[in-house]
Amino acid sequence: MASIYFHAGEVLAFELTLRALNDYHLKEVHMMRLPGLFYHCDMLSLILREEIPPLWEHFERKKVKMMMLAANWIMCLMTQCIPINLV
């Protein structure tokens, strides 16, 4: 997010922050009982089921839950550094 803030004005940066926290459920990721984390893991699982069914079926057979794979990534989504050339 810091890279976006660097290129946006104050008003746009504020609006982007509000949208990320409210519209994309990022605020709930770190709330008690982690409702946002479960939401995002469920969404990733649905996307995987629609886009790559063989992989989703493999995970289901092996009892691999999306929470096992994606929890750390989701939790740090807004706290990790992304190089400016990738942004």
PyMOL Python script that loads the backbone (N, CA, C, O; Angstrom):
from pymol import cmd

cmd.read_pdbstr("""\
ATOM      1  N   MET A   1       0.823  -1.191   0.000  1.00  0.00           N
ATOM      2  CA  MET A   1       0.000   0.000   0.000  1.00  0.00           C
ATOM      3  C   MET A   1       0.864   1.250   0.000  1.00  0.00           C
ATOM      4  O   MET A   1       0.455   2.280  -0.537  1.00  0.00           O
ATOM      5  N   ALA A   2       2.037   1.183   0.584  1.00  0.00           N
ATOM      6  CA  ALA A   2       2.890   2.364   0.652  1.00  0.00           C
ATOM      7  C   ALA A   2       3.237   2.880  -0.737  1.00  0.00           C
ATOM      8  O   ALA A   2       3.314   4.089  -0.950  1.00  0.00           O
ATOM      9  N   SER A   3       3.444   1.977  -1.673  1.00  0.00           N
ATOM     10  CA  SER A   3       3.760   2.393  -3.045  1.00  0.00           C
ATOM     11  C   SER A   3       2.592   3.134  -3.674  1.00  0.00           C
ATOM     12  O   SER A   3       2.788   4.105  -4.404  1.00  0.00           O
ATOM     13  N   ILE A   4       1.386   2.680  -3.395  1.00  0.00           N
ATOM     14  CA  ILE A   4       0.201   3.360  -3.926  1.00  0.00           C
ATOM     15  C   ILE A   4       0.083   4.737  -3.294  1.00  0.00           C
ATOM     16  O   ILE A   4      -0.193   5.719  -3.984  1.00  0.00           O
ATOM     17  N   TYR A   5       0.289   4.815  -1.992  1.00  0.00           N
ATOM     18  CA  TYR A   5       0.207   6.110  -1.308  1.00  0.00           C
ATOM     19  C   TYR A   5       1.241   7.086  -1.846  1.00  0.00           C
ATOM     20  O   TYR A   5       0.978   8.285  -1.937  1.00  0.00           O
ATOM     21  N   PHE A   6       2.408   6.582  -2.200  1.00  0.00           N
ATOM     22  CA  PHE A   6       3.473   7.429  -2.719  1.00  0.00           C
ATOM     23  C   PHE A   6       3.040   8.125  -4.003  1.00  0.00           C
ATOM     24  O   PHE A   6       3.409   9.275  -4.243  1.00  0.00           O
ATOM     25  N   HIS A   7       2.262   7.437  -4.827  1.00  0.00           N
ATOM     26  CA  HIS A   7       1.859   7.985  -6.115  1.00  0.00           C
ATOM     27  C   HIS A   7       0.489   8.649  -6.095  1.00  0.00           C
ATOM     28  O   HIS A   7       0.118   9.309  -7.066  1.00  0.00           O
ATOM     29  N   ALA A   8      -0.264   8.493  -5.026  1.00  0.00           N
ATOM     30  CA  ALA A   8      -1.602   9.076  -4.933  1.00  0.00           C
ATOM     31  C   ALA A   8      -1.565  10.330  -4.067  1.00  0.00           C
ATOM     32  O   ALA A   8      -0.682  10.493  -3.224  1.00  0.00           O
ATOM     33  N   GLY A   9      -2.521  11.197  -4.285  1.00  0.00           N
ATOM     34  CA  GLY A   9      -2.662  12.353  -3.414  1.00  0.00           C
ATOM     35  C   GLY A   9      -3.284  11.931  -2.088  1.00  0.00           C
ATOM     36  O   GLY A   9      -3.660  10.771  -1.915  1.00  0.00           O
ATOM     37  N   GLU A  10      -3.392  12.861  -1.162  1.00  0.00           N
ATOM     38  CA  GLU A  10      -3.921  12.553   0.165  1.00  0.00           C
ATOM     39  C   GLU A  10      -5.352  12.012   0.113  1.00  0.00           C
ATOM     40  O   GLU A  10      -5.674  11.032   0.784  1.00  0.00           O
ATOM     41  N   VAL A  11      -6.194  12.644  -0.671  1.00  0.00           N
ATOM     42  CA  VAL A  11      -7.600  12.244  -0.730  1.00  0.00           C
ATOM     43  C   VAL A  11      -7.732  10.848  -1.336  1.00  0.00           C
ATOM     44  O   VAL A  11      -8.453  10.004  -0.804  1.00  0.00           O
ATOM     45  N   LEU A  12      -7.049  10.608  -2.432  1.00  0.00           N
ATOM     46  CA  LEU A  12      -7.108   9.295  -3.075  1.00  0.00           C
ATOM     47  C   LEU A  12      -6.532   8.215  -2.156  1.00  0.00           C
ATOM     48  O   LEU A  12      -7.090   7.122  -2.070  1.00  0.00           O
ATOM     49  N   ALA A  13      -5.437   8.504  -1.477  1.00  0.00           N
ATOM     50  CA  ALA A  13      -4.847   7.537  -0.550  1.00  0.00           C
ATOM     51  C   ALA A  13      -5.828   7.189   0.567  1.00  0.00           C
ATOM     52  O   ALA A  13      -5.949   6.026   0.954  1.00  0.00           O
ATOM     53  N   PHE A  14      -6.520   8.187   1.075  1.00  0.00           N
ATOM     54  CA  PHE A  14      -7.513   7.944   2.126  1.00  0.00           C
ATOM     55  C   PHE A  14      -8.652   7.075   1.608  1.00  0.00           C
ATOM     56  O   PHE A  14      -9.074   6.133   2.280  1.00  0.00           O
ATOM     57  N   GLU A  15      -9.155   7.392   0.405  1.00  0.00           N
ATOM     58  CA  GLU A  15     -10.241   6.621  -0.190  1.00  0.00           C
ATOM     59  C   GLU A  15      -9.816   5.176  -0.465  1.00  0.00           C
ATOM     60  O   GLU A  15     -10.589   4.245  -0.240  1.00  0.00           O
ATOM     61  N   LEU A  16      -8.604   4.995  -0.944  1.00  0.00           N
ATOM     62  CA  LEU A  16      -8.102   3.647  -1.195  1.00  0.00           C
ATOM     63  C   LEU A  16      -7.996   2.840   0.100  1.00  0.00           C
ATOM     64  O   LEU A  16      -8.298   1.646   0.124  1.00  0.00           O
ATOM     65  N   THR A  17      -7.571   3.495   1.160  1.00  0.00           N
ATOM     66  CA  THR A  17      -7.475   2.816   2.453  1.00  0.00           C
ATOM     67  C   THR A  17      -8.849   2.385   2.937  1.00  0.00           C
ATOM     68  O   THR A  17      -9.026   1.250   3.379  1.00  0.00           O
ATOM     69  N   LEU A  18      -9.818   3.281   2.856  1.00  0.00           N
ATOM     70  CA  LEU A  18     -11.175   2.936   3.270  1.00  0.00           C
ATOM     71  C   LEU A  18     -11.728   1.778   2.449  1.00  0.00           C
ATOM     72  O   LEU A  18     -12.337   0.856   2.992  1.00  0.00           O
ATOM     73  N   ARG A  19     -11.514   1.831   1.155  1.00  0.00           N
ATOM     74  CA  ARG A  19     -12.021   0.765   0.292  1.00  0.00           C
ATOM     75  C   ARG A  19     -11.363  -0.567   0.627  1.00  0.00           C
ATOM     76  O   ARG A  19     -12.045  -1.590   0.695  1.00  0.00           O
ATOM     77  N   ALA A  20     -10.051  -0.571   0.836  1.00  0.00           N
ATOM     78  CA  ALA A  20      -9.350  -1.821   1.167  1.00  0.00           C
ATOM     79  C   ALA A  20      -9.843  -2.388   2.490  1.00  0.00           C
ATOM     80  O   ALA A  20     -10.050  -3.595   2.614  1.00  0.00           O
ATOM     81  N   LEU A  21     -10.030  -1.526   3.469  1.00  0.00           N
ATOM     82  CA  LEU A  21     -10.442  -2.004   4.791  1.00  0.00           C
ATOM     83  C   LEU A  21     -11.895  -2.440   4.834  1.00  0.00           C
ATOM     84  O   LEU A  21     -12.220  -3.432   5.487  1.00  0.00           O
ATOM     85  N   ASN A  22     -12.765  -1.727   4.160  1.00  0.00           N
ATOM     86  CA  ASN A  22     -14.198  -2.018   4.246  1.00  0.00           C
ATOM     87  C   ASN A  22     -14.710  -2.918   3.127  1.00  0.00           C
ATOM     88  O   ASN A  22     -15.315  -3.955   3.398  1.00  0.00           O
ATOM     89  N   ASP A  23     -14.477  -2.537   1.885  1.00  0.00           N
ATOM     90  CA  ASP A  23     -15.042  -3.277   0.757  1.00  0.00           C
ATOM     91  C   ASP A  23     -14.375  -4.635   0.540  1.00  0.00           C
ATOM     92  O   ASP A  23     -15.014  -5.567   0.050  1.00  0.00           O
ATOM     93  N   TYR A  24     -13.111  -4.752   0.896  1.00  0.00           N
ATOM     94  CA  TYR A  24     -12.382  -6.001   0.653  1.00  0.00           C
ATOM     95  C   TYR A  24     -12.111  -6.781   1.934  1.00  0.00           C
ATOM     96  O   TYR A  24     -11.276  -7.685   1.945  1.00  0.00           O
ATOM     97  N   HIS A  25     -12.804  -6.441   3.001  1.00  0.00           N
ATOM     98  CA  HIS A  25     -12.782  -7.190   4.268  1.00  0.00           C
ATOM     99  C   HIS A  25     -11.388  -7.319   4.885  1.00  0.00           C
ATOM    100  O   HIS A  25     -11.135  -8.281   5.609  1.00  0.00           O
ATOM    101  N   LEU A  26     -10.488  -6.391   4.623  1.00  0.00           N
ATOM    102  CA  LEU A  26      -9.158  -6.492   5.209  1.00  0.00           C
ATOM    103  C   LEU A  26      -9.148  -6.103   6.678  1.00  0.00           C
ATOM    104  O   LEU A  26      -8.266  -6.524   7.426  1.00  0.00           O
ATOM    105  N   LYS A  27     -10.121  -5.303   7.095  1.00  0.00           N
ATOM    106  CA  LYS A  27     -10.214  -4.936   8.504  1.00  0.00           C
ATOM    107  C   LYS A  27     -10.511  -6.163   9.357  1.00  0.00           C
ATOM    108  O   LYS A  27      -9.975  -6.304  10.456  1.00  0.00           O
ATOM    109  N   GLU A  28     -11.361  -7.046   8.853  1.00  0.00           N
ATOM    110  CA  GLU A  28     -11.778  -8.219   9.616  1.00  0.00           C
ATOM    111  C   GLU A  28     -10.708  -9.303   9.706  1.00  0.00           C
ATOM    112  O   GLU A  28     -10.829 -10.227  10.511  1.00  0.00           O
ATOM    113  N   VAL A  29      -9.657  -9.199   8.882  1.00  0.00           N
ATOM    114  CA  VAL A  29      -8.612 -10.227   8.894  1.00  0.00           C
ATOM    115  C   VAL A  29      -7.950 -10.328  10.264  1.00  0.00           C
ATOM    116  O   VAL A  29      -7.588 -11.421  10.699  1.00  0.00           O
ATOM    117  N   HIS A  30      -7.791  -9.206  10.940  1.00  0.00           N
ATOM    118  CA  HIS A  30      -7.098  -9.196  12.223  1.00  0.00           C
ATOM    119  C   HIS A  30      -8.039  -9.029  13.413  1.00  0.00           C
ATOM    120  O   HIS A  30      -7.582  -8.785  14.530  1.00  0.00           O
ATOM    121  N   MET A  31      -9.325  -9.155  13.192  1.00  0.00           N
ATOM    122  CA  MET A  31     -10.277  -9.040  14.301  1.00  0.00           C
ATOM    123  C   MET A  31     -10.340 -10.347  15.089  1.00  0.00           C
ATOM    124  O   MET A  31      -9.864 -11.385  14.630  1.00  0.00           O
ATOM    125  N   MET A  32     -10.936 -10.281  16.285  1.00  0.00           N
ATOM    126  CA  MET A  32     -11.081 -11.473  17.102  1.00  0.00           C
ATOM    127  C   MET A  32     -11.826 -12.565  16.320  1.00  0.00           C
ATOM    128  O   MET A  32     -12.813 -12.284  15.640  1.00  0.00           O
ATOM    129  N   ARG A  33     -11.360 -13.767  16.418  1.00  0.00           N
ATOM    130  CA  ARG A  33     -11.883 -14.948  15.721  1.00  0.00           C
ATOM    131  C   ARG A  33     -11.651 -14.916  14.212  1.00  0.00           C
ATOM    132  O   ARG A  33     -12.123 -15.801  13.499  1.00  0.00           O
ATOM    133  N   LEU A  34     -10.938 -13.919  13.720  1.00  0.00           N
ATOM    134  CA  LEU A  34     -10.459 -13.844  12.330  1.00  0.00           C
ATOM    135  C   LEU A  34     -11.524 -14.056  11.252  1.00  0.00           C
ATOM    136  O   LEU A  34     -11.323 -14.870  10.351  1.00  0.00           O
ATOM    137  N   PRO A  35     -12.648 -13.346  11.323  1.00  0.00           N
ATOM    138  CA  PRO A  35     -13.689 -13.578  10.309  1.00  0.00           C
ATOM    139  C   PRO A  35     -13.225 -13.251   8.890  1.00  0.00           C
ATOM    140  O   PRO A  35     -13.620 -13.931   7.943  1.00  0.00           O
ATOM    141  N   GLY A  36     -12.403 -12.233   8.733  1.00  0.00           N
ATOM    142  CA  GLY A  36     -11.916 -11.876   7.402  1.00  0.00           C
ATOM    143  C   GLY A  36     -10.979 -12.920   6.827  1.00  0.00           C
ATOM    144  O   GLY A  36     -10.971 -13.164   5.621  1.00  0.00           O
ATOM    145  N   LEU A  37     -10.190 -13.535   7.694  1.00  0.00           N
ATOM    146  CA  LEU A  37      -9.284 -14.583   7.234  1.00  0.00           C
ATOM    147  C   LEU A  37     -10.078 -15.778   6.699  1.00  0.00           C
ATOM    148  O   LEU A  37      -9.749 -16.318   5.643  1.00  0.00           O
ATOM    149  N   PHE A  38     -11.111 -16.186   7.417  1.00  0.00           N
ATOM    150  CA  PHE A  38     -11.948 -17.281   6.946  1.00  0.00           C
ATOM    151  C   PHE A  38     -12.658 -16.903   5.646  1.00  0.00           C
ATOM    152  O   PHE A  38     -12.785 -17.727   4.741  1.00  0.00           O
ATOM    153  N   TYR A  39     -13.117 -15.659   5.560  1.00  0.00           N
ATOM    154  CA  TYR A  39     -13.795 -15.185   4.346  1.00  0.00           C
ATOM    155  C   TYR A  39     -12.868 -15.303   3.133  1.00  0.00           C
ATOM    156  O   TYR A  39     -13.251 -15.855   2.101  1.00  0.00           O
ATOM    157  N   HIS A  40     -11.648 -14.780   3.270  1.00  0.00           N
ATOM    158  CA  HIS A  40     -10.714 -14.803   2.139  1.00  0.00           C
ATOM    159  C   HIS A  40     -10.289 -16.224   1.783  1.00  0.00           C
ATOM    160  O   HIS A  40     -10.132 -16.541   0.604  1.00  0.00           O
ATOM    161  N   CYS A  41     -10.104 -17.071   2.765  1.00  0.00           N
ATOM    162  CA  CYS A  41      -9.767 -18.479   2.475  1.00  0.00           C
ATOM    163  C   CYS A  41     -10.912 -19.161   1.737  1.00  0.00           C
ATOM    164  O   CYS A  41     -10.678 -19.933   0.807  1.00  0.00           O
ATOM    165  N   ASP A  42     -12.136 -18.886   2.140  1.00  0.00           N
ATOM    166  CA  ASP A  42     -13.295 -19.451   1.436  1.00  0.00           C
ATOM    167  C   ASP A  42     -13.356 -18.953  -0.004  1.00  0.00           C
ATOM    168  O   ASP A  42     -13.643 -19.724  -0.919  1.00  0.00           O
ATOM    169  N   MET A  43     -13.086 -17.660  -0.205  1.00  0.00           N
ATOM    170  CA  MET A  43     -13.112 -17.104  -1.554  1.00  0.00           C
ATOM    171  C   MET A  43     -12.018 -17.728  -2.415  1.00  0.00           C
ATOM    172  O   MET A  43     -12.260 -18.058  -3.576  1.00  0.00           O
ATOM    173  N   LEU A  44     -10.822 -17.891  -1.863  1.00  0.00           N
ATOM    174  CA  LEU A  44      -9.735 -18.523  -2.612  1.00  0.00           C
ATOM    175  C   LEU A  44     -10.088 -19.961  -2.983  1.00  0.00           C
ATOM    176  O   LEU A  44      -9.784 -20.414  -4.087  1.00  0.00           O
ATOM    177  N   SER A  45     -10.718 -20.661  -2.078  1.00  0.00           N
ATOM    178  CA  SER A  45     -11.132 -22.034  -2.350  1.00  0.00           C
ATOM    179  C   SER A  45     -12.165 -22.084  -3.477  1.00  0.00           C
ATOM    180  O   SER A  45     -12.092 -22.945  -4.354  1.00  0.00           O
ATOM    181  N   LEU A  46     -13.118 -21.165  -3.448  1.00  0.00           N
ATOM    182  CA  LEU A  46     -14.119 -21.111  -4.526  1.00  0.00           C
ATOM    183  C   LEU A  46     -13.480 -20.786  -5.876  1.00  0.00           C
ATOM    184  O   LEU A  46     -13.833 -21.381  -6.894  1.00  0.00           O
ATOM    185  N   ILE A  47     -12.551 -19.851  -5.880  1.00  0.00           N
ATOM    186  CA  ILE A  47     -11.859 -19.493  -7.124  1.00  0.00           C
ATOM    187  C   ILE A  47     -11.070 -20.682  -7.647  1.00  0.00           C
ATOM    188  O   ILE A  47     -11.087 -20.972  -8.844  1.00  0.00           O
ATOM    189  N   LEU A  48     -10.380 -21.366  -6.748  1.00  0.00           N
ATOM    190  CA  LEU A  48      -9.614 -22.542  -7.146  1.00  0.00           C
ATOM    191  C   LEU A  48     -10.527 -23.618  -7.730  1.00  0.00           C
ATOM    192  O   LEU A  48     -10.191 -24.248  -8.733  1.00  0.00           O
ATOM    193  N   ARG A  49     -11.676 -23.823  -7.100  1.00  0.00           N
ATOM    194  CA  ARG A  49     -12.627 -24.829  -7.584  1.00  0.00           C
ATOM    195  C   ARG A  49     -13.133 -24.480  -8.980  1.00  0.00           C
ATOM    196  O   ARG A  49     -13.328 -25.372  -9.806  1.00  0.00           O
ATOM    197  N   GLU A  50     -13.347 -23.195  -9.254  1.00  0.00           N
ATOM    198  CA  GLU A  50     -13.847 -22.780 -10.565  1.00  0.00           C
ATOM    199  C   GLU A  50     -12.755 -22.747 -11.631  1.00  0.00           C
ATOM    200  O   GLU A  50     -12.988 -23.135 -12.776  1.00  0.00           O
ATOM    201  N   GLU A  51     -11.567 -22.287 -11.254  1.00  0.00           N
ATOM    202  CA  GLU A  51     -10.506 -22.054 -12.241  1.00  0.00           C
ATOM    203  C   GLU A  51      -9.598 -23.255 -12.472  1.00  0.00           C
ATOM    204  O   GLU A  51      -9.145 -23.479 -13.595  1.00  0.00           O
ATOM    205  N   ILE A  52      -9.325 -24.031 -11.425  1.00  0.00           N
ATOM    206  CA  ILE A  52      -8.420 -25.181 -11.552  1.00  0.00           C
ATOM    207  C   ILE A  52      -9.046 -26.380 -10.831  1.00  0.00           C
ATOM    208  O   ILE A  52      -8.545 -26.804  -9.790  1.00  0.00           O
ATOM    209  N   PRO A  53     -10.131 -26.925 -11.374  1.00  0.00           N
ATOM    210  CA  PRO A  53     -10.841 -28.014 -10.706  1.00  0.00           C
ATOM    211  C   PRO A  53      -9.974 -29.231 -10.346  1.00  0.00           C
ATOM    212  O   PRO A  53     -10.150 -29.789  -9.262  1.00  0.00           O
ATOM    213  N   PRO A  54      -9.046 -29.663 -11.213  1.00  0.00           N
ATOM    214  CA  PRO A  54      -8.243 -30.834 -10.824  1.00  0.00           C
ATOM    215  C   PRO A  54      -7.411 -30.591  -9.548  1.00  0.00           C
ATOM    216  O   PRO A  54      -7.279 -31.478  -8.705  1.00  0.00           O
ATOM    217  N   LEU A  55      -6.864 -29.394  -9.427  1.00  0.00           N
ATOM    218  CA  LEU A  55      -6.090 -29.078  -8.226  1.00  0.00           C
ATOM    219  C   LEU A  55      -6.989 -29.013  -7.003  1.00  0.00           C
ATOM    220  O   LEU A  55      -6.629 -29.520  -5.941  1.00  0.00           O
ATOM    221  N   TRP A  56      -8.156 -28.394  -7.142  1.00  0.00           N
ATOM    222  CA  TRP A  56      -9.108 -28.331  -6.030  1.00  0.00           C
ATOM    223  C   TRP A  56      -9.528 -29.737  -5.595  1.00  0.00           C
ATOM    224  O   TRP A  56      -9.606 -30.021  -4.400  1.00  0.00           O
ATOM    225  N   GLU A  57      -9.797 -30.616  -6.567  1.00  0.00           N
ATOM    226  CA  GLU A  57     -10.175 -31.995  -6.249  1.00  0.00           C
ATOM    227  C   GLU A  57      -9.037 -32.731  -5.538  1.00  0.00           C
ATOM    228  O   GLU A  57      -9.275 -33.502  -4.608  1.00  0.00           O
ATOM    229  N   HIS A  58      -7.815 -32.491  -5.977  1.00  0.00           N
ATOM    230  CA  HIS A  58      -6.654 -33.099  -5.320  1.00  0.00           C
ATOM    231  C   HIS A  58      -6.578 -32.646  -3.863  1.00  0.00           C
ATOM    232  O   HIS A  58      -6.379 -33.467  -2.967  1.00  0.00           O
ATOM    233  N   PHE A  59      -6.733 -31.356  -3.624  1.00  0.00           N
ATOM    234  CA  PHE A  59      -6.719 -30.834  -2.253  1.00  0.00           C
ATOM    235  C   PHE A  59      -7.836 -31.459  -1.419  1.00  0.00           C
ATOM    236  O   PHE A  59      -7.630 -31.804  -0.255  1.00  0.00           O
ATOM    237  N   GLU A  60      -9.002 -31.602  -2.010  1.00  0.00           N
ATOM    238  CA  GLU A  60     -10.122 -32.210  -1.295  1.00  0.00           C
ATOM    239  C   GLU A  60      -9.822 -33.667  -0.923  1.00  0.00           C
ATOM    240  O   GLU A  60     -10.085 -34.091   0.202  1.00  0.00           O
ATOM    241  N   ARG A  61      -9.272 -34.426  -1.872  1.00  0.00           N
ATOM    242  CA  ARG A  61      -8.941 -35.824  -1.592  1.00  0.00           C
ATOM    243  C   ARG A  61      -7.895 -35.946  -0.484  1.00  0.00           C
ATOM    244  O   ARG A  61      -7.976 -36.841   0.357  1.00  0.00           O
ATOM    245  N   LYS A  62      -6.921 -35.052  -0.489  1.00  0.00           N
ATOM    246  CA  LYS A  62      -5.834 -35.098   0.494  1.00  0.00           C
ATOM    247  C   LYS A  62      -6.183 -34.348   1.782  1.00  0.00           C
ATOM    248  O   LYS A  62      -5.377 -34.293   2.711  1.00  0.00           O
ATOM    249  N   LYS A  63      -7.393 -33.770   1.834  1.00  0.00           N
ATOM    250  CA  LYS A  63      -7.869 -33.014   2.995  1.00  0.00           C
ATOM    251  C   LYS A  63      -6.971 -31.808   3.321  1.00  0.00           C
ATOM    252  O   LYS A  63      -6.700 -31.508   4.483  1.00  0.00           O
ATOM    253  N   VAL A  64      -6.524 -31.134   2.262  1.00  0.00           N
ATOM    254  CA  VAL A  64      -5.737 -29.908   2.408  1.00  0.00           C
ATOM    255  C   VAL A  64      -6.707 -28.740   2.412  1.00  0.00           C
ATOM    256  O   VAL A  64      -7.459 -28.555   1.455  1.00  0.00           O
ATOM    257  N   LYS A  65      -6.699 -27.965   3.460  1.00  0.00           N
ATOM    258  CA  LYS A  65      -7.584 -26.805   3.575  1.00  0.00           C
ATOM    259  C   LYS A  65      -6.853 -25.546   3.120  1.00  0.00           C
ATOM    260  O   LYS A  65      -5.643 -25.411   3.299  1.00  0.00           O
ATOM    261  N   MET A  66      -7.609 -24.635   2.531  1.00  0.00           N
ATOM    262  CA  MET A  66      -7.029 -23.385   2.054  1.00  0.00           C
ATOM    263  C   MET A  66      -6.379 -22.608   3.204  1.00  0.00           C
ATOM    264  O   MET A  66      -5.391 -21.903   3.001  1.00  0.00           O
ATOM    265  N   MET A  67      -6.931 -22.741   4.397  1.00  0.00           N
ATOM    266  CA  MET A  67      -6.369 -22.051   5.557  1.00  0.00           C
ATOM    267  C   MET A  67      -4.915 -22.475   5.778  1.00  0.00           C
ATOM    268  O   MET A  67      -4.090 -21.666   6.206  1.00  0.00           O
ATOM    269  N   MET A  68      -4.602 -23.732   5.490  1.00  0.00           N
ATOM    270  CA  MET A  68      -3.240 -24.231   5.669  1.00  0.00           C
ATOM    271  C   MET A  68      -2.273 -23.564   4.695  1.00  0.00           C
ATOM    272  O   MET A  68      -1.109 -23.335   5.024  1.00  0.00           O
ATOM    273  N   LEU A  69      -2.753 -23.260   3.516  1.00  0.00           N
ATOM    274  CA  LEU A  69      -1.891 -22.730   2.468  1.00  0.00           C
ATOM    275  C   LEU A  69      -1.829 -21.210   2.436  1.00  0.00           C
ATOM    276  O   LEU A  69      -0.780 -20.634   2.149  1.00  0.00           O
ATOM    277  N   ALA A  70      -2.941 -20.567   2.728  1.00  0.00           N
ATOM    278  CA  ALA A  70      -3.031 -19.137   2.443  1.00  0.00           C
ATOM    279  C   ALA A  70      -3.098 -18.233   3.673  1.00  0.00           C
ATOM    280  O   ALA A  70      -3.059 -17.011   3.522  1.00  0.00           O
ATOM    281  N   ALA A  71      -3.194 -18.778   4.864  1.00  0.00           N
ATOM    282  CA  ALA A  71      -3.388 -17.935   6.048  1.00  0.00           C
ATOM    283  C   ALA A  71      -2.264 -16.917   6.229  1.00  0.00           C
ATOM    284  O   ALA A  71      -2.538 -15.737   6.448  1.00  0.00           O
ATOM    285  N   ASN A  72      -1.011 -17.346   6.141  1.00  0.00           N
ATOM    286  CA  ASN A  72       0.100 -16.405   6.320  1.00  0.00           C
ATOM    287  C   ASN A  72       0.104 -15.329   5.244  1.00  0.00           C
ATOM    288  O   ASN A  72       0.363 -14.160   5.530  1.00  0.00           O
ATOM    289  N   TRP A  73      -0.180 -15.718   4.022  1.00  0.00           N
ATOM    290  CA  TRP A  73      -0.192 -14.762   2.921  1.00  0.00           C
ATOM    291  C   TRP A  73      -1.285 -13.717   3.131  1.00  0.00           C
ATOM    292  O   TRP A  73      -1.049 -12.522   2.948  1.00  0.00           O
ATOM    293  N   ILE A  74      -2.466 -14.162   3.510  1.00  0.00           N
ATOM    294  CA  ILE A  74      -3.578 -13.232   3.722  1.00  0.00           C
ATOM    295  C   ILE A  74      -3.302 -12.322   4.908  1.00  0.00           C
ATOM    296  O   ILE A  74      -3.567 -11.121   4.842  1.00  0.00           O
ATOM    297  N   MET A  75      -2.771 -12.880   5.993  1.00  0.00           N
ATOM    298  CA  MET A  75      -2.522 -12.081   7.193  1.00  0.00           C
ATOM    299  C   MET A  75      -1.533 -10.953   6.933  1.00  0.00           C
ATOM    300  O   MET A  75      -1.639  -9.883   7.531  1.00  0.00           O
ATOM    301  N   CYS A  76      -0.575 -11.186   6.046  1.00  0.00           N
ATOM    302  CA  CYS A  76       0.451 -10.163   5.818  1.00  0.00           C
ATOM    303  C   CYS A  76       0.233  -9.406   4.517  1.00  0.00           C
ATOM    304  O   CYS A  76       1.133  -8.709   4.050  1.00  0.00           O
ATOM    305  N   LEU A  77      -0.934  -9.532   3.935  1.00  0.00           N
ATOM    306  CA  LEU A  77      -1.206  -8.937   2.634  1.00  0.00           C
ATOM    307  C   LEU A  77      -0.868  -7.450   2.581  1.00  0.00           C
ATOM    308  O   LEU A  77      -0.308  -6.979   1.591  1.00  0.00           O
ATOM    309  N   MET A  78      -1.197  -6.712   3.626  1.00  0.00           N
ATOM    310  CA  MET A  78      -0.952  -5.271   3.610  1.00  0.00           C
ATOM    311  C   MET A  78       0.277  -4.873   4.403  1.00  0.00           C
ATOM    312  O   MET A  78       0.524  -3.680   4.580  1.00  0.00           O
ATOM    313  N   THR A  79       1.051  -5.827   4.884  1.00  0.00           N
ATOM    314  CA  THR A  79       2.202  -5.463   5.710  1.00  0.00           C
ATOM    315  C   THR A  79       3.529  -5.786   5.060  1.00  0.00           C
ATOM    316  O   THR A  79       4.570  -5.371   5.571  1.00  0.00           O
ATOM    317  N   GLN A  80       3.536  -6.505   3.961  1.00  0.00           N
ATOM    318  CA  GLN A  80       4.782  -6.872   3.294  1.00  0.00           C
ATOM    319  C   GLN A  80       5.185  -5.793   2.300  1.00  0.00           C
ATOM    320  O   GLN A  80       4.352  -5.024   1.820  1.00  0.00           O
ATOM    321  N   CYS A  81       6.454  -5.751   2.007  1.00  0.00           N
ATOM    322  CA  CYS A  81       6.976  -4.790   1.031  1.00  0.00           C
ATOM    323  C   CYS A  81       6.922  -5.395  -0.365  1.00  0.00           C
ATOM    324  O   CYS A  81       7.332  -6.537  -0.576  1.00  0.00           O
ATOM    325  N   ILE A  82       6.428  -4.639  -1.287  1.00  0.00           N
ATOM    326  CA  ILE A  82       6.425  -5.038  -2.690  1.00  0.00           C
ATOM    327  C   ILE A  82       7.364  -4.079  -3.413  1.00  0.00           C
ATOM    328  O   ILE A  82       7.180  -2.865  -3.329  1.00  0.00           O
ATOM    329  N   PRO A  83       8.366  -4.598  -4.120  1.00  0.00           N
ATOM    330  CA  PRO A  83       9.295  -3.704  -4.826  1.00  0.00           C
ATOM    331  C   PRO A  83       8.546  -2.776  -5.784  1.00  0.00           C
ATOM    332  O   PRO A  83       7.593  -3.192  -6.442  1.00  0.00           O
ATOM    333  N   ILE A  84       8.979  -1.535  -5.857  1.00  0.00           N
ATOM    334  CA  ILE A  84       8.299  -0.521  -6.649  1.00  0.00           C
ATOM    335  C   ILE A  84       8.228  -0.924  -8.138  1.00  0.00           C
ATOM    336  O   ILE A  84       7.256  -0.589  -8.815  1.00  0.00           O
ATOM    337  N   ASN A  85       9.226  -1.623  -8.641  1.00  0.00           N
ATOM    338  CA  ASN A  85       9.192  -2.005 -10.066  1.00  0.00           C
ATOM    339  C   ASN A  85       8.105  -3.035 -10.358  1.00  0.00           C
ATOM    340  O   ASN A  85       7.672  -3.156 -11.504  1.00  0.00           O
ATOM    341  N   LEU A  86       7.649  -3.789  -9.336  1.00  0.00           N
ATOM    342  CA  LEU A  86       6.558  -4.743  -9.532  1.00  0.00           C
ATOM    343  C   LEU A  86       5.196  -4.073  -9.407  1.00  0.00           C
ATOM    344  O   LEU A  86       4.204  -4.585  -9.925  1.00  0.00           O
ATOM    345  N   VAL A  87       5.141  -2.943  -8.730  1.00  0.00           N
ATOM    346  CA  VAL A  87       3.884  -2.230  -8.557  1.00  0.00           C
ATOM    347  C   VAL A  87       3.560  -1.486  -9.827  1.00  0.00           C
ATOM    348  O   VAL A  87       2.532  -0.811  -9.902  1.00  0.00           O
TER     349      VAL A  87
END
""", "prot")
cmd.dss("prot")
cmd.show_as("cartoon", "prot")
cmd.util.cbc("prot")
cmd.orient("prot")
